Amino acid sequence: MASVLTFDDVSLSRDGNAILSHVTWQVNSDERWVVLGPNGAGKTTMLQIAASTMHPTSGRATVLDEALGRTDVFELRPRIGFASTALARRIPGDERVLDVVMTSAHAVTGRWNEEYDEVDVRRAQRVLREWRLDGFEDRAFGTLSDGEQKRVQIARAIMTDPELLLLDEPAASLDLGAREELLQLLGAYASEQTSPAMVMVTHHVEEIPAGFTHALLLREGEIAAAGPLGEVITAEHLEAAFGLPLTVTRDGDRFAARAR
């Protein structure tokens, strides 16, 4: 399968502090990756580089065959779906849900003077239905629950049929019911052969959806382990990444971890 994302000895420093150090990693078009690690390990920074919103200090990052620093990121970004809490904060609270999704076609977060075709409207309505948001088109984004907002963000991210989908902690802050509903939807989407390559950042192995194939563990900006999901999500590797003795269990496609 073709590579959609390649980090070749990527490092990133900010104010003299190393955030990422010599990261070499590749994501292929048929893979769904989960990225885990302690707070401050560099997970979100990796995702921002993959989204072309940040550039590495050194090394080479290639996204959808485009080398960052040598390409027009404004042409690249519409090919990438990106959902994050930081992006959600930029969405006006009174924005209609339908417009929140449709404006992704113009890479903006507030409806202004853009023109949309009927095909755009139908596409947005279909994506909303797929993410169990029927009848939400005219609701204000700010009136939705956390779980509903998370699903709207993902619907927005996939509105343009991206070639790479990036999700930054999509289940954060959700209650048990909302989390499980979201993971059920993500698992079904990840399992579809027509879905794009996916990279999802999370803090918890319990939030890894079914259908994900690979995992990467970060610790202090460096890769602690990377590879097929079942080989990486083990007590040994998680203990090395989080610095705590752990018991890891697996029930079908779902994982759980607790301190020993």
Order of alpha helices (4+ residues) and beta strands (2+ residues): beta-beta-beta-alpha-beta-beta-alpha-beta-alpha-alpha-alpha-alpha-beta-alpha-beta-beta-beta-alpha-alpha-beta-beta
